[in-house]
Amino acid sequence: MALIITDDCINCDVCEPECPNEAISEGDEIYVIDPKKCTECVGHYDEPQCQLVCPVDCIPLDPDNEETQEELMEKYEKLTA
């Protein structure tokens, strides 16, 4: 699955620079994650870096973008090709 940023986001700006796929950007009101670029850091790290640095724990899995580890790895390989 890709990740999603919830309305609990406080716009602290710590997640955006941590994303190795540049999937996080400023939205109209809160930061947003592009599901086409989010690999949950598969291929880069063992854990999603945005979740590790988020001070309010507002970055859960996105139930609308379910993906297997294999699909996430495929996406990573396409993004880094």
Beta strands, then each sheet from edge to edge (+ up, - down):
strand 1: 24-26
strand 2: 31-33
sheet 1: 1+ 2-
end
